[in-house]
Amino acid sequence: MKGMRRSGFLILSALAVEPLHGYGIILAVERMSGGEVRLAVGTLYGALDRLAGEAQVEVDHEEVVQGRLRRYYRLTGSGRVALAEELTRRERELSAVRAEIGQVLAGFGSPEPV
Protein backbone atom coordinates (compact mmCIF):
# COMPACT_ATOMS: atom_id res chain seq x y z
CA MET A 1 0.00 0.00 0.00
CA LYS A 2 1.45 3.35 -1.03
CA GLY A 3 1.55 5.99 1.67
CA MET A 4 -0.14 9.33 1.67
CA ARG A 5 1.79 12.54 0.97
CA ARG A 6 2.94 14.30 4.12
CA SER A 7 1.00 17.47 3.30
CA GLY A 8 -2.20 15.52 2.68
CA PHE A 9 -1.77 13.55 5.89
CA LEU A 10 -1.27 16.70 7.95
CA ILE A 11 -4.17 18.53 6.29
CA LEU A 12 -6.54 15.61 6.90
CA SER A 13 -5.28 15.42 10.50
CA ALA A 14 -5.98 19.12 11.02
CA LEU A 15 -9.47 18.80 9.60
CA ALA A 16 -10.25 15.75 11.75
CA VAL A 17 -10.65 18.10 14.71
CA GLU A 18 -12.99 20.65 13.14
CA PRO A 19 -13.70 22.47 9.86
CA LEU A 20 -11.02 25.08 9.18
CA HIS A 21 -10.30 27.80 6.64
CA GLY A 22 -6.98 27.91 4.79
CA TYR A 23 -4.99 29.94 7.29
CA GLY A 24 -6.43 27.86 10.14
CA ILE A 25 -5.19 24.72 8.39
CA ILE A 26 -1.71 26.25 7.98
CA LEU A 27 -1.58 27.07 11.71
CA ALA A 28 -2.90 23.64 12.76
CA VAL A 29 -0.38 21.82 10.56
CA GLU A 30 2.46 23.94 11.93
CA ARG A 31 1.33 23.22 15.50
CA MET A 32 0.85 19.47 14.93
CA SER A 33 4.24 19.14 13.24
CA GLY A 34 5.98 20.86 16.13
CA GLY A 35 6.87 23.75 13.85
CA GLU A 36 8.59 21.54 11.27
CA VAL A 37 6.01 22.06 8.53
CA ARG A 38 4.74 25.46 7.41
CA LEU A 39 2.58 24.91 4.34
CA ALA A 40 2.92 27.48 1.59
CA VAL A 41 -0.40 28.82 0.35
CA GLY A 42 0.10 27.27 -3.09
CA THR A 43 0.94 23.90 -1.55
CA LEU A 44 -2.10 24.06 0.71
CA TYR A 45 -4.63 24.87 -1.99
CA GLY A 46 -3.08 22.42 -4.44
CA ALA A 47 -3.38 19.70 -1.81
CA LEU A 48 -6.95 20.75 -0.92
CA ASP A 49 -7.91 20.56 -4.61
CA ARG A 50 -6.37 17.10 -4.87
CA LEU A 51 -8.05 15.91 -1.66
CA ALA A 52 -11.38 17.32 -2.82
CA GLY A 53 -10.95 15.50 -6.14
CA GLU A 54 -10.41 12.30 -4.16
CA ALA A 55 -13.59 13.10 -2.13
CA GLN A 56 -11.60 13.23 1.12
CA VAL A 57 -12.42 16.87 1.91
CA GLU A 58 -15.26 19.17 0.96
CA VAL A 59 -16.34 22.74 1.57
CA ASP A 60 -18.15 23.03 4.88
CA HIS A 61 -19.25 26.65 4.57
CA GLU A 62 -18.14 30.09 3.46
CA GLU A 63 -18.27 33.46 5.16
CA VAL A 64 -17.18 36.98 4.32
CA VAL A 65 -14.68 38.45 6.78
CA GLN A 66 -13.50 42.03 6.23
CA GLY A 67 -14.74 41.89 2.65
CA ARG A 68 -12.91 38.66 1.84
CA LEU A 69 -14.39 35.23 1.30
CA ARG A 70 -13.25 32.67 3.86
CA ARG A 71 -13.91 29.05 2.84
CA TYR A 72 -13.97 26.35 5.50
CA TYR A 73 -13.15 22.74 4.66
CA ARG A 74 -14.12 19.54 6.44
CA LEU A 75 -13.26 15.87 6.21
CA THR A 76 -15.65 13.57 4.43
CA GLY A 77 -16.38 10.02 5.55
CA SER A 78 -13.90 8.85 2.92
CA GLY A 79 -11.32 11.28 4.30
CA ARG A 80 -11.77 9.90 7.81
CA VAL A 81 -11.25 6.35 6.53
CA ALA A 82 -8.17 7.40 4.53
CA LEU A 83 -6.72 9.18 7.58
CA ALA A 84 -7.33 6.20 9.87
CA GLU A 85 -5.74 3.84 7.33
CA GLU A 86 -2.73 6.13 6.96
CA LEU A 87 -2.29 6.39 10.74
CA THR A 88 -2.36 2.60 10.98
CA ARG A 89 0.15 2.27 8.12
CA ARG A 90 2.53 4.80 9.69
CA GLU A 91 2.27 3.21 13.14
CA ARG A 92 2.95 -0.26 11.68
CA GLU A 93 5.94 1.09 9.73
CA LEU A 94 7.35 2.85 12.80
CA SER A 95 6.96 -0.30 14.93
CA ALA A 96 8.80 -2.35 12.31
CA VAL A 97 11.63 0.18 12.16
CA ARG A 98 11.89 0.32 15.95
CA ALA A 99 12.00 -3.47 16.15
CA GLU A 100 14.66 -3.67 13.45
CA ILE A 101 17.04 -0.89 14.41
CA GLY A 102 16.05 0.36 17.85
CA GLN A 103 18.83 -1.54 19.60
CA VAL A 104 21.40 -0.42 17.03
CA LEU A 105 20.50 3.23 17.55
CA ALA A 106 20.58 2.82 21.32
CA GLY A 107 24.18 1.62 20.93
CA PHE A 108 25.09 4.89 19.25
CA GLY A 109 23.84 6.84 22.25
CA SER A 110 20.91 8.32 20.36
CA PRO A 111 19.48 11.17 22.45
CA GLU A 112 15.90 10.04 21.85
CA PRO A 113 14.46 6.61 21.05
CA VAL A 114 13.25 6.11 17.50
BALONU-738139 format. One record per residue: x, y, z of N, C-alpha, C, O in turn; residue number from 1. Coordinates in pm, 1 decimal, always signed. Layout:
# BALONU-738139
PT      n_X      n_Y      n_Z     ca_X     ca_Y     ca_Z      c_X      c_Y      c_Z      o_X      o_Y      o_Z bator
PT        X        Y        Z        X        Y        Z        X        Y        Z        X        Y        Z   NUM
...
//
This chain:
# BALONU-738139
PT      n_X      n_Y      n_Z     ca_X     ca_Y     ca_Z      c_X      c_Y      c_Z      o_X      o_Y      o_Z bator
PT    +83.8   -118.1     +0.0     +0.0     +0.0     +0.0    +88.7   +125.0     +0.0   +175.7   +139.5    +85.8     1
PT    +67.2   +211.7    -92.8   +144.6   +335.1   -102.7    +95.4   +434.1     +1.8    -24.7   +446.9    +25.7     2
PT   +189.2   +503.1    +62.9   +155.5   +599.4   +167.1   +104.4   +730.6   +111.2   +122.9   +763.3     -6.0     3
PT    +41.1   +802.5   +197.4    -14.2   +933.4   +166.6    +97.0  +1038.3   +171.2   +192.9  +1023.8   +247.0     4
PT    +84.6  +1142.5    +91.3   +179.3  +1253.6    +97.4   +172.7  +1318.3   +235.0    +67.3  +1322.8   +298.6     5
PT   +287.3  +1368.1   +279.3   +294.0  +1429.6   +411.9   +196.6  +1546.3   +423.8   +127.5  +1558.7   +524.9     6
PT   +190.0  +1631.5   +322.6   +100.0  +1746.9   +330.5    -45.0  +1701.7   +341.0   -121.3  +1756.7   +420.4     7
PT    -83.4  +1602.9   +262.3   -220.3  +1552.2   +268.1   -253.3  +1492.0   +403.7   -361.4  +1513.9   +458.3     8
PT   -158.1  +1415.6   +457.3   -176.5  +1354.9   +588.6   -197.5  +1461.8   +696.2   -287.3  +1449.7   +779.5     9
PT   -115.2  +1565.1   +693.9   -126.6  +1670.1   +794.9   -253.9  +1753.4   +777.1   -315.2  +1794.4   +875.7    10
PT   -293.0  +1778.0   +654.2   -417.2  +1853.0   +629.0   -537.5  +1772.9   +677.5   -625.0  +1827.2   +745.0    11
PT   -542.5  +1644.5   +643.6   -653.6  +1560.9   +690.5   -654.4  +1554.9   +842.9   -760.7  +1558.5   +904.9    12
PT   -536.7  +1545.7   +902.8   -528.0  +1542.1  +1049.5   -583.2  +1670.3  +1111.0   -656.0  +1666.0  +1210.1    13
PT   -548.4  +1783.4  +1052.1   -598.4  +1912.1  +1102.3   -749.7  +1919.4  +1091.4   -816.7  +1968.0  +1182.4    14
PT   -802.8  +1871.7   +981.4   -947.3  +1879.5   +959.6  -1025.8  +1774.2  +1037.5  -1148.3  +1781.9  +1045.9    15
PT   -956.2  +1676.4  +1094.3  -1024.8  +1574.5  +1175.0  -1081.7  +1636.1  +1301.8  -1179.0  +1585.2  +1357.5    16
PT  -1021.8  +1745.2  +1347.6  -1065.2  +1809.9  +1471.4  -1190.1  +1894.5  +1448.3  -1286.9  +1885.8  +1523.7    17
PT  -1186.7  +1976.6  +1343.0  -1298.9  +2065.3  +1313.7  -1279.9  +2124.9  +1174.6  -1168.4  +2124.4  +1122.3    18
PT  -1387.0  +2176.1  +1113.8  -1370.2  +2246.8   +986.1  -1281.8  +2370.7  +1006.1  -1293.7  +2441.7  +1106.0    19
PT  -1194.2  +2394.6   +910.2  -1102.3  +2507.7   +918.3  -1092.6  +2578.1   +783.9  -1114.8  +2517.1   +679.3    20
PT  -1059.3  +2706.5   +787.0  -1030.0  +2780.2   +664.4   -880.1  +2765.0   +637.1   -806.6  +2711.3   +720.0    21
PT   -835.6  +2812.2   +521.1   -698.1  +2791.2   +478.8   -593.0  +2828.7   +580.7   -505.9  +2747.7   +612.7    22
PT   -599.7  +2951.5   +632.8   -498.9  +2994.1   +729.0   -506.9  +2911.0   +856.8   -404.3  +2882.3   +918.5    23
PT   -627.2  +2872.5   +896.6   -643.3  +2786.1  +1014.0   -576.7  +2651.1   +993.5   -519.0  +2594.7  +1086.5    24
PT   -584.8  +2599.2   +870.7   -518.6  +2471.9   +838.8   -367.1  +2489.3   +848.5   -298.2  +2404.8   +905.7    25
PT   -315.3  +2598.6   +792.6   -170.9  +2624.6   +798.0   -122.9  +2628.0   +943.1    -20.6  +2567.9   +976.0    26
PT   -196.3  +2697.8  +1029.7   -158.2  +2706.7  +1170.6   -167.2  +2571.5  +1240.8    -79.4  +2536.8  +1319.8    27
PT   -272.9  +2494.8  +1212.6   -289.7  +2363.9  +1276.4   -179.4  +2267.4  +1233.7   -127.1  +2192.2  +1316.0    28
PT   -144.2  +2269.3  +1105.8    -37.6  +2182.2  +1055.9    +95.5  +2219.8  +1120.2   +172.8  +2132.7  +1159.9    29
PT   +121.4  +2349.2  +1130.1   +246.1  +2393.5  +1192.8   +251.0  +2348.2  +1338.8   +354.5  +2301.1  +1386.0    30
PT   +139.7  +2362.6  +1409.7   +132.7  +2322.0  +1549.9   +150.0  +2170.4  +1564.1   +227.4  +2124.7  +1648.2    31
PT    +78.6  +2092.4  +1482.8    +85.3  +1946.6  +1493.0   +221.0  +1890.5  +1453.8   +260.7  +1784.3  +1501.8    32
PT   +292.2  +1961.2  +1366.7   +424.3  +1913.7  +1323.8   +535.3  +1966.5  +1414.1   +653.4  +1948.6  +1384.5    33
PT   +498.4  +2030.7  +1522.8   +598.3  +2086.0  +1612.5   +680.3  +2196.1  +1547.5   +796.5  +2217.2  +1582.2    34
PT   +619.1  +2266.1  +1453.1   +686.7  +2374.9  +1384.8   +772.2  +2332.1  +1266.6   +834.5  +2416.2  +1201.7    35
PT   +776.0  +2203.4  +1237.9   +858.8  +2153.7  +1127.5   +798.5  +2179.8   +990.3   +871.3  +2192.2   +891.9    36
PT   +666.4  +2188.1   +983.1   +600.8  +2206.4   +853.3   +520.2  +2335.3   +855.2   +432.4  +2353.9   +939.5    37
PT   +550.8  +2423.0   +762.5   +473.6  +2545.5   +741.3   +431.4  +2541.2   +594.9   +511.0  +2570.3   +505.7    38
PT   +306.5  +2505.0   +571.2   +257.7  +2491.1   +434.0   +253.1  +2626.0   +363.2   +201.5  +2723.8   +417.2    39
PT   +306.7  +2629.9   +243.8   +292.2  +2747.9   +159.4   +148.4  +2749.9   +107.9    +85.1  +2645.2    +93.6    40
PT    +98.3  +2868.4    +80.5    -40.3  +2882.5    +35.2    -65.7  +2798.7    -90.4   -167.5  +2730.1    -99.9    41
PT    +26.0  +2804.2   -185.7     +9.7  +2726.9   -308.8     +6.6  +2577.4   -283.2    -70.9  +2504.7   -345.3    42
PT    +91.1  +2531.5   -191.7    +93.8  +2389.7   -155.1    -37.6  +2350.2    -89.9    -94.4  +2245.6   -121.1    43
PT    -85.7  +2434.7     +1.3   -210.5  +2406.2    +71.4   -326.6  +2392.0    -26.0   -398.0  +2291.7    -23.8    44
PT   -345.6  +2491.4   -110.9   -463.0  +2487.5   -198.6   -449.7  +2382.5   -308.3   -550.3  +2328.2   -354.0    45
PT   -327.8  +2353.5   -350.9   -308.3  +2242.4   -444.2   -346.8  +2110.6   -379.5   -412.9  +2027.0   -441.1    46
PT   -304.5  +2092.5   -253.6   -338.5  +1970.5   -180.7   -488.3  +1962.5   -153.2   -547.8  +1855.5   -165.6    47
PT   -549.9  +2075.3   -115.8   -695.3  +2074.6    -92.3   -771.1  +2039.1   -219.6   -869.1  +1964.7   -214.6    48
PT   -726.8  +2091.6   -333.6   -791.1  +2056.1   -461.2   -779.2  +1906.7   -488.7   -875.4  +1842.1   -530.2    49
PT   -660.0  +1852.8   -464.9   -636.9  +1709.9   -487.4   -723.1  +1626.4   -392.6   -786.5  +1529.7   -434.6    50
PT   -725.1  +1664.2   -264.7   -804.6  +1590.6   -166.4   -953.9  +1601.0   -195.5  -1028.3  +1505.3   -174.6    51
PT   -997.4  +1716.6   -243.5  -1138.4  +1731.8   -282.3  -1169.3  +1644.0   -402.8  -1276.3  +1583.4   -409.6    52
PT  -1076.9  +1636.8   -497.3  -1094.6  +1550.3   -614.3  -1101.6  +1403.3   -577.8  -1163.7  +1323.7   -648.2    53
PT  -1037.5  +1367.6   -466.7  -1041.5  +1230.1   -416.3  -1157.0  +1210.5   -316.9  -1168.7  +1104.9   -254.9    54
PT  -1241.3  +1312.3   -302.6  -1358.8  +1310.2   -213.2  -1320.9  +1286.9    -67.2  -1396.3  +1225.4     +8.3    55
PT  -1202.6  +1337.0    -27.6  -1160.4  +1323.4   +111.6  -1187.9  +1448.8   +193.3  -1197.2  +1442.7   +315.9    56
PT  -1201.0  +1563.4   +125.1  -1242.0  +1687.2   +190.7  -1349.0  +1753.3   +105.0  -1361.7  +1725.6    -14.3    57
PT  -1425.5  +1841.1   +168.6  -1526.2  +1917.4    +96.3  -1544.5  +2051.4   +167.1  -1503.2  +2069.2   +281.7    58
PT  -1606.8  +2144.0    +97.0  -1633.7  +2274.1   +156.8  -1743.3  +2257.2   +261.1  -1848.6  +2199.8   +233.3    59
PT  -1717.7  +2307.3   +380.4  -1815.3  +2303.0   +488.4  -1907.5  +2423.6   +479.9  -2029.8  +2409.5   +480.6    60
PT  -1848.3  +2542.0   +471.9  -1925.4  +2665.3   +457.0  -1831.4  +2777.8   +417.9  -1709.2  +2763.0   +420.9    61
PT  -1890.2  +2889.6   +381.5  -1813.8  +3009.0   +345.8  -1870.2  +3127.0   +422.8  -1988.9  +3131.5   +455.3    62
PT  -1782.2  +3223.0   +451.3  -1827.2  +3345.6   +516.0  -1740.7  +3460.2   +464.3  -1628.3  +3439.0   +418.9    63
PT  -1793.8  +3579.9   +471.9  -1717.9  +3697.8   +432.4  -1666.0  +3763.6   +559.1  -1742.8  +3796.8   +649.4    64
PT  -1533.3  +3782.1   +564.7  -1467.6  +3844.9   +678.4  -1385.4  +3961.3   +624.0  -1294.5  +3941.7   +543.4    65
PT  -1417.5  +4081.2   +668.1  -1349.6  +4203.1   +622.8  -1346.4  +4210.5   +470.1  -1244.4  +4244.2   +410.1    66
PT  -1459.6  +4178.6   +409.4  -1473.8  +4189.1   +264.9  -1410.3  +4076.2   +185.4  -1411.2  +4079.5    +62.4    67
PT  -1355.3  +3976.7   +253.5  -1290.9  +3865.5   +184.2  -1363.7  +3735.9   +214.8  -1409.1  +3712.8   +326.9    68
PT  -1373.9  +3652.4   +113.0  -1439.2  +3523.0   +130.3  -1347.2  +3427.8   +205.5  -1230.9  +3410.7   +169.0    69
PT  -1399.2  +3366.9   +309.4  -1325.1  +3267.0   +386.2  -1399.6  +3134.3   +368.9  -1515.8  +3121.5   +407.4    70
PT  -1331.4  +3037.1   +311.0  -1391.0  +2905.5   +283.9  -1338.9  +2804.8   +386.8  -1218.2  +2789.6   +405.7    71
PT  -1431.3  +2737.7   +451.3  -1396.8  +2635.5   +550.0  -1410.7  +2497.7   +486.8  -1504.5  +2471.6   +411.5    72
PT  -1316.4  +2410.6   +518.3  -1315.3  +2274.5   +465.9  -1337.8  +2176.4   +579.5  -1305.9  +2205.1   +694.9    73
PT  -1393.0  +2060.4   +546.2  -1411.7  +1953.5   +644.2  -1377.1  +1819.8   +580.7  -1375.3  +1804.9   +458.5    74
PT  -1350.2  +1724.4   +666.5  -1325.6  +1587.4   +621.3  -1456.9  +1523.2   +579.5  -1561.9  +1550.1   +637.9    75
PT  -1450.1  +1439.6   +479.8  -1565.5  +1357.0   +443.1  -1549.6  +1222.0   +512.7  -1447.2  +1195.9   +575.8    76
PT  -1649.5  +1137.8   +501.4  -1637.7  +1001.9   +555.2  -1519.9   +929.4   +492.7  -1446.3   +858.6   +561.5    77
PT  -1502.2   +946.8   +363.2  -1390.1   +885.3   +292.2  -1257.0   +939.5   +343.5  -1159.3   +865.3   +353.8    78
PT  -1253.2  +1067.8   +375.5  -1132.4  +1127.9   +430.1  -1097.4  +1071.7   +567.0   -980.3  +1050.2   +598.4    79
PT  -1200.3  +1048.1   +648.5  -1176.8   +989.9   +781.5  -1120.6   +848.7   +769.4  -1030.0   +810.4   +843.4    80
PT  -1175.3   +771.7   +675.5  -1125.3   +635.3   +652.9   -980.8   +640.1   +603.7   -896.4   +564.6   +651.9    81
PT   -951.9   +728.8   +507.9   -816.5   +740.2   +453.5   -718.3   +781.5   +562.8   -606.8   +729.7   +568.6    82
PT   -758.4   +873.7   +648.9   -671.6   +918.1   +757.6   -646.4   +804.3   +856.0   -532.3   +782.9   +897.0    83
PT   -749.2   +732.1   +893.8   -733.4   +619.5   +986.7   -641.8   +512.7   +927.5   -556.9   +457.7   +997.6    84
PT   -658.6   +483.4   +799.6   -573.8   +384.4   +733.5   -428.4   +431.1   +729.2   -336.5   +352.0   +750.4    85
PT   -408.3   +559.8   +701.9   -272.5   +612.5   +696.0   -207.2   +612.1   +834.4    -88.6   +581.4   +846.8    86
PT   -283.3   +645.7   +937.6   -229.4   +639.4  +1073.9   -185.9   +496.8  +1108.0    -78.9   +475.8  +1165.0    87
PT   -268.6   +400.4  +1073.0   -236.0   +260.3  +1098.3   -111.6   +219.6  +1021.1    -24.9   +151.5  +1075.9    88
PT   -101.2   +259.8   +895.4    +14.9   +227.0   +812.5   +141.6   +287.0   +871.9   +244.2   +219.6   +880.9    89
PT   +134.6   +413.2   +912.5   +252.6   +480.4   +968.8   +293.1   +419.1  +1102.6   +412.3   +403.8  +1129.5    90
PT   +196.5   +383.9  +1186.3   +227.4   +320.7  +1314.5   +291.6   +184.0  +1293.4   +387.0   +149.3  +1363.1    91
PT   +240.6   +106.0  +1198.4   +295.4    -25.7  +1167.9   +439.4    -12.2  +1116.1   +527.8    -88.3  +1155.4    92
PT   +461.2    +85.3  +1028.0   +594.1   +108.9   +973.2   +692.1   +150.4  +1083.9   +804.4   +100.3  +1089.6    93
PT   +650.0   +240.6  +1170.2   +734.9   +285.4  +1280.1   +767.9   +171.0  +1375.4   +881.5   +160.4  +1421.5    94
PT   +671.3    +85.9  +1405.4   +696.4    -29.6  +1492.5   +798.1   -123.6  +1429.9   +886.5   -174.6  +1498.7    95
PT   +786.1   -146.7  +1299.9   +880.0   -234.9  +1230.6  +1020.8   -176.4  +1233.6  +1117.9   -249.1  +1254.6    96
PT  +1032.1    -46.6  +1212.9  +1163.3    +17.8  +1216.2  +1222.3    +10.5  +1356.6  +1339.9    -21.4  +1373.4    97
PT  +1140.8    +40.0  +1456.6  +1189.3    +32.5  +1595.2  +1238.9   -107.7  +1628.0  +1344.5   -124.3  +1689.1    98
PT  +1161.9   -208.5  +1587.0  +1199.8   -347.0  +1614.9  +1329.7   -383.3  +1543.8  +1411.2   -458.2  +1597.8    99
PT  +1349.0   -331.8  +1425.6  +1465.8   -367.0  +1345.1  +1592.8   -293.9  +1389.0  +1699.4   -354.8  +1398.0   100
PT  +1581.9   -164.7  +1416.2  +1704.1    -88.6  +1440.5  +1709.4    -17.1  +1575.9  +1806.9    +52.1  +1605.3   101
PT  +1608.5    -32.7  +1656.0  +1605.4    +36.3  +1784.7  +1726.8     +8.4  +1870.5  +1783.9   +100.5  +1929.0   102
PT  +1767.2   -117.6  +1878.9  +1883.5   -154.4  +1959.6  +2011.9    -97.5  +1901.0  +2101.3    -56.3  +1974.9   103
PT  +2021.2    -95.2  +1769.5  +2140.2    -42.0  +1702.9  +2154.7   +105.4  +1735.6  +2263.3   +151.1  +1771.3   104
PT  +2044.6   +180.7  +1723.7  +2050.3   +323.0  +1754.6  +2082.2   +348.7  +1900.3  +2154.3   +443.3  +1932.1   105
PT  +2029.9   +266.6  +1988.9  +2058.3   +281.6  +2131.6  +2207.9   +265.3  +2157.0  +2262.5   +329.6  +2246.6   106
PT  +2273.9   +181.2  +2080.2  +2418.0   +161.6  +2093.3  +2498.2   +282.9  +2050.9  +2612.5   +298.8  +2093.7   107
PT  +2441.5   +368.2  +1968.3  +2509.1   +489.3  +1925.2  +2485.8   +603.9  +2022.3  +2535.1   +714.6  +2000.5   108
PT  +2412.0   +578.6  +2128.1  +2384.5   +683.7  +2225.1  +2287.9   +786.9  +2170.7  +2300.2   +905.8  +2199.8   109
PT  +2192.6   +741.9  +2092.2  +2091.2   +831.9  +2036.0  +2023.1   +906.7  +2149.4  +1984.3   +844.9  +2248.5   110
PT  +2007.5  +1039.0  +2137.5  +1947.6  +1117.3  +2245.3  +1801.5  +1084.1  +2271.4  +1753.0  +1099.1  +2383.6   111
PT  +1731.7  +1039.1  +2168.4  +1590.4  +1003.5  +2185.0  +1565.6   +871.2  +2116.8  +1625.2   +844.6  +2012.4   112
PT  +1479.7   +786.9  +2171.9  +1445.8   +660.7  +2104.5  +1374.1   +688.0  +1973.7  +1305.7   +789.2  +1958.3   113
PT  +1390.5   +597.8  +1881.3  +1325.5   +610.5  +1750.1  +1179.1   +586.7  +1765.7  +1104.8   +592.5  +1667.7   114
//
